[in-house]
């Protein structure tokens, strides 16, 4: 965890994915022991971060920083 602890994050996703994810949370949070909606989202994001670190960085964590990401769609 960072020096700041938990921080708020804002991002956009397709509405269908949001609805499905909320349904998944409501129907599985007790069995999965999710402390909150944020906890489930953090677990999902952690899984993808670890997958990409394994694939692109030999399993090592990429160096993070507090710099903002460029808004908008990626070029390319």
SEVEX-349522 format. One record per residue (C-alpha): residue number from 1; chain; x, y, z. Coordinates in nm, 3 decimals, decimal comma, m for minus. Layout:
N
<site resi="NUM" chain="A" east="X" north="Y" up="Z"/>
...
# end
This chain:
76
<site resi="1" chain="A" east="0,000" north="0,000" up="0,000"/>
<site resi="2" chain="A" east="0,121" north="0,352" up="m0,069"/>
<site resi="3" chain="A" east="0,229" north="0,607" up="0,189"/>
<site resi="4" chain="A" east="m0,109" north="0,773" up="0,138"/>
<site resi="5" chain="A" east="m0,307" north="0,457" up="0,209"/>
<site resi="6" chain="A" east="m0,637" north="0,434" up="0,026"/>
<site resi="7" chain="A" east="m0,716" north="0,698" up="m0,235"/>
<site resi="8" chain="A" east="m1,023" north="0,770" up="m0,447"/>
<site resi="9" chain="A" east="m0,999" north="0,679" up="m0,816"/>
<site resi="10" chain="A" east="m1,228" north="0,793" up="m1,095"/>
<site resi="11" chain="A" east="m1,251" north="0,620" up="m1,432"/>
<site resi="12" chain="A" east="m1,503" north="0,535" up="m1,701"/>
<site resi="13" chain="A" east="m1,627" north="0,188" up="m1,798"/>
<site resi="14" chain="A" east="m1,910" north="0,061" up="m2,017"/>
<site resi="15" chain="A" east="m2,245" north="0,068" up="m1,839"/>
<site resi="16" chain="A" east="m2,305" north="m0,301" up="m1,912"/>
<site resi="17" chain="A" east="m1,980" north="m0,396" up="m1,739"/>
<site resi="18" chain="A" east="m2,066" north="m0,173" up="m1,442"/>
<site resi="19" chain="A" east="m2,409" north="m0,335" up="m1,407"/>
<site resi="20" chain="A" east="m2,265" north="m0,686" up="m1,434"/>
<site resi="21" chain="A" east="m1,992" north="m0,610" up="m1,182"/>
<site resi="22" chain="A" east="m2,244" north="m0,468" up="m0,935"/>
<site resi="23" chain="A" east="m2,461" north="m0,779" up="m0,975"/>
<site resi="24" chain="A" east="m2,157" north="m1,000" up="m0,920"/>
<site resi="25" chain="A" east="m2,071" north="m0,804" up="m0,607"/>
<site resi="26" chain="A" east="m2,424" north="m0,819" up="m0,465"/>
<site resi="27" chain="A" east="m2,450" north="m1,194" up="m0,527"/>
<site resi="28" chain="A" east="m2,103" north="m1,301" up="m0,413"/>
<site resi="29" chain="A" east="m1,968" north="m1,046" up="m0,164"/>
<site resi="30" chain="A" east="m2,041" north="m1,260" up="0,141"/>
<site resi="31" chain="A" east="m1,892" north="m1,578" up="m0,008"/>
<site resi="32" chain="A" east="m1,588" north="m1,390" up="m0,139"/>
<site resi="33" chain="A" east="m1,554" north="m1,190" up="0,186"/>
<site resi="34" chain="A" east="m1,542" north="m0,856" up="0,008"/>
<site resi="35" chain="A" east="m1,530" north="m0,582" up="0,268"/>
<site resi="36" chain="A" east="m1,694" north="m0,343" up="0,021"/>
<site resi="37" chain="A" east="m1,756" north="m0,266" up="m0,347"/>
<site resi="38" chain="A" east="m1,416" north="m0,092" up="m0,347"/>
<site resi="39" chain="A" east="m1,257" north="m0,407" up="m0,206"/>
<site resi="40" chain="A" east="m1,392" north="m0,619" up="m0,493"/>
<site resi="41" chain="A" east="m1,275" north="m0,365" up="m0,753"/>
<site resi="42" chain="A" east="m0,930" north="m0,351" up="m0,590"/>
<site resi="43" chain="A" east="m0,907" north="m0,733" up="m0,603"/>
<site resi="44" chain="A" east="m0,995" north="m0,732" up="m0,973"/>
<site resi="45" chain="A" east="m0,745" north="m0,456" up="m1,049"/>
<site resi="46" chain="A" east="m0,474" north="m0,633" up="m0,848"/>
<site resi="47" chain="A" east="m0,525" north="m0,949" up="m1,054"/>
<site resi="48" chain="A" east="m0,477" north="m0,759" up="m1,381"/>
<site resi="49" chain="A" east="m0,176" north="m0,566" up="m1,248"/>
<site resi="50" chain="A" east="m0,005" north="m0,892" up="m1,144"/>
<site resi="51" chain="A" east="m0,084" north="m1,050" up="m1,482"/>
<site resi="52" chain="A" east="0,076" north="m0,763" up="m1,672"/>
<site resi="53" chain="A" east="0,378" north="m0,749" up="m1,440"/>
<site resi="54" chain="A" east="0,435" north="m1,121" up="m1,503"/>
<site resi="55" chain="A" east="0,392" north="m1,079" up="m1,878"/>
<site resi="56" chain="A" east="0,584" north="m0,754" up="m1,935"/>
<site resi="57" chain="A" east="0,822" north="m0,713" up="m1,641"/>
<site resi="58" chain="A" east="0,936" north="m1,064" up="m1,542"/>
<site resi="59" chain="A" east="0,693" north="m1,065" up="m1,250"/>
<site resi="60" chain="A" east="0,848" north="m0,762" up="m1,085"/>
<site resi="61" chain="A" east="0,640" north="m0,461" up="m0,985"/>
<site resi="62" chain="A" east="0,663" north="m0,162" up="m1,216"/>
<site resi="63" chain="A" east="0,786" north="0,152" up="m1,039"/>
<site resi="64" chain="A" east="0,482" north="0,367" up="m0,957"/>
<site resi="65" chain="A" east="0,457" north="0,740" up="m0,903"/>
<site resi="66" chain="A" east="0,196" north="1,005" up="m0,825"/>
<site resi="67" chain="A" east="0,205" north="1,159" up="m1,174"/>
<site resi="68" chain="A" east="m0,137" north="1,188" up="m1,341"/>
<site resi="69" chain="A" east="m0,209" north="0,975" up="m1,646"/>
<site resi="70" chain="A" east="m0,284" north="1,153" up="m1,971"/>
<site resi="71" chain="A" east="m0,663" north="1,175" up="m2,007"/>
<site resi="72" chain="A" east="m0,844" north="1,039" up="m2,310"/>
<site resi="73" chain="A" east="m0,799" north="0,748" up="m2,542"/>
<site resi="74" chain="A" east="m0,455" north="0,597" up="m2,609"/>
<site resi="75" chain="A" east="m0,290" north="0,678" up="m2,940"/>
<site resi="76" chain="A" east="m0,204" north="0,385" up="m3,162"/>
# end
